[in-house]
Amino acid sequence: MAEAAARTVLDKISQGHLECPICCCLFKDPKMLDCLHSFCLKCLEEMMSKQKSEVEKITCPVCRREMQVPDGGLQSLSSSFFLSSLVDEVKEQEAVLGDASAPTATCDCGEGKEVIWRCLDCSDNLCQECRKAHERVKSTKDHQIISLGDWQESKILPAEHSKPITRRCTIHTDQTLCFYCDTCDTLICSMCAALDHRSAKHNFLKIDDSIRSFRSEVDNILQKFEKCRQRFKSTENSIVHARTRLQKKLAQARGDIDAKAEAEITKIRNKAKLLTDKVDKIGQERDSKYEKALIHNRKQIRCADQTIAAVNDLMRQADDVELLELKPKVMHNLEFQKELKFEPANHGPSFIGVRCQDVVSDADLGEVCVSEKWQIKEQFGEEGTGDEEFDFATAVACFRNGDIVVTDTNLKRLSLFSSTGRYKTSVAKGDVRHQLEAPFGVAVTHDDLLFVTDQKKVKVFDTELHFVREFTPSGGDGQSESNLTDVAVDSQRVAVADRGRKVISVHNLDGSLIASTSNSMVDFYLAISNFGCLVFTNYEGQSLLCVDFKGKEMFSVKTLMNGKAAKPAGVLCDDDENIYVAVHSEKTGGSEVQRYDLNGAFVATVAQGLYNPVVMAFTPTGDVVVAEVHSVKIFERM
């Protein structure tokens, strides 16, 4: 069982690492191309012989990289000694397992002749004829050949005798290679160093020192590549996220178009029904008049026909005397013609038609928005101290019914407005019933609990600003004085920024502590992302940062406007893992809102020309409410 398992392992190693990609057999005299891929020398020669081009170039069959053939031909390519050693090692292990006789019973020439010899340089099994041929060929005549029996009985590892550790100089064959010339990129012996490499332009070191430096250089390059790989992975994740968002937005846009089309079709159908009903009503009224005219005229004719029929009967049947006696009556009845009055044929009401108008006035059903932009939908408030005025609107939050909560730090007031900006109520400093001192940050949970940072405590209110409970966040160094600024919530947690102690604490909704992380950049504004991280800004440091709940930094980027450093204020995260940041410029009215991806890469500017945006919050319908110091603006995301 153990031998079978070992055999399986050897087969996997051979197939996965020791087979030439061209012939799919174990390597024989493997040569390495510039791209570091190795192939049998014979396979490369056969491949070159099939090329029609006269240019001495070779294309790697694996990576398709084209490279120049050395002046000495393919034979002068670097030999893959380590592959040869591995091939020998695998063959010896197969022999140890008792299977060596199978592959070595016949010569590798394929003519079925008995194996007598073993070439330690080529790792080939040779018959008597192949040995003679081996010794005649210039490239193999100096190879070390021993009897197969001696090779099988030898306990020396193939890697030790096929390629000795001590290698000789190709120029001074009695000298061992002991230096490496960096200038010439070649191994040299002491004679080479003294004769051909003695000038100052040649820089050579002992092999041990050179390999140590070489390994260090390779390690540094590989470490840089690993960082590059990480950046690539981050970029790839961003592309995948952007692509996923695109598909989501495409589906949403298609749904919006279909919904709009159905709504418009319904409107058209309703209007068509109203117009049809109006046409039908007019038609029925006019048709009724035509019907009455027909009935009247037909009645008149019917009466006249009856009189004429009676007169005709009398004129036919009565004698002359009787007719003369009845003459006055007959003539009186014949005077009916004077009384006949027919309704005239009025053709005017017989026409009815419609002049239909273009329902969408020949305009498109809608316009395609190729990039996200925000446009003002509503705004309320102005500078002042009244109920509907603000001295410094610092933070906003929204309840599920659309009501908007605004904090004013200068007035130390918490105010409640309807979704359209109508003032409802407020709570100010000194109100004993509500236990509020100096509100700053606000956030609303999914079940309409309002969390407010109030100096050193977090206080909880209901939808009518009635006090519910409070808790005191913990964490920090215990020496600095607490100064709670912003608060953020998700479905299960509440995060609190403590600018005084430079700490962000994460709590359950009942106030119990989950985690606490210190960071010298903790400032005024904070958000919880739906990818499980804390996103915050540092105003003076002009930075946007993201850490996980344990404090590990995910990214830290500088915020810019037109290539210049700008100061970030409020931060907001949506369900698509986008991060929105209110960024201030030095020019009043030149602030903007920027969008970043979950890796901190700038994506786009979504709103420009803002006065002084501070904190943002989403409404239940997906609009964005922005506190702008002296007013509150509601933006529609296009």
Protein Blocks (a to p, Z undefined) as FASTA:
>chain_A
ZZmmmmmmmmmmmmmmmccfklopacehiacdfkopacdfklmmmmmmmpmbfbdcdddf
klopacdddfkojmlpccdfklmmmmmmmmmmmmmnopmmmmmmpcfklnopacfbdcfk
lopacdfklmmmmmmpmklmmpccddfklmmmpcbdfklmmmcfbdcdfklmmbccfbdc
fklopacdfklmmmmmmpfklccddfklmmmmmmmmmmmmmmmmmmmmmmmmmmmmmmmm
mmmmmmmmmmmmmmmmmmmmmmmmmmmmmmmmmmmmmmmmmmmmmmmmmmmmmmmmmmmm
mmmmmmmmmmmmmmmmpcfklmmmmmmmmmmmmmmmmmpccddddfklmpccdddddfkl
opafbdcdfbdcdddfbdcddedjbfkbcfbdfbdcddfkopacdddfklopacdddfko
pafbdcdehiaklopabdcbdcddfkopacddehjaccdddfkopafbdcddeedjhlac
cddfbdcddfkbccdddfknopacdddfkopafbdcddfkbcfbccddfkopacdddfkl
opacdddfkopafbdcdddeehiacddfdddddfkopacdddddfbehiaccddddfkop
afbdcbghifbdcbdcddfkopacddehjaccddddZZ
